[in-house]
């Protein structure tokens, strides 16, 4: 939900890097969403994804923005994120968004 809210706060199409300590979020964006979309929002076993409404909401936002995902191990404070990203506090375990540039500028 935090990634959705962060992307919803962007008022223009943007290039964004989502830095997350959640493998669920990272894999969902990079692996599962494209597969669900291609399979009519069904898993390979024919089941609907859990939290489908949230994943569809995120999918719509990903269509608006150029989004990259970087997973960081929150247990390893030496794990670097992309240059310019705010480091994740060890107790946060969620995400940060780095706005790389504004489209059209």
WODABEL-V174398 format. One record per pair of residues at least 24 apart in sequence whose C-alpha atoms are under 7 Angstrom apart, sorted by the first residue. I is the first residue (numbers start at 0). J is the second residue. If there is no record, write none. Layout:
i:j
I:J
I:J
//
This chain:
i:j
3:57
6:60
12:63
12:64
12:102
13:64
13:65
13:100
13:101
13:102
14:64
14:65
14:66
14:98
14:99
14:100
14:101
15:65
15:66
15:67
15:96
15:97
15:98
15:99
16:66
16:67
16:68
16:96
16:97
16:98
17:67
17:68
17:69
17:94
17:95
17:96
17:97
18:68
18:69
18:70
18:71
18:80
18:94
18:95
18:96
19:69
19:70
19:71
19:93
19:94
19:95
20:70
20:71
20:72
20:73
20:92
20:93
20:94
21:70
21:92
21:93
22:70
25:68
25:70
//
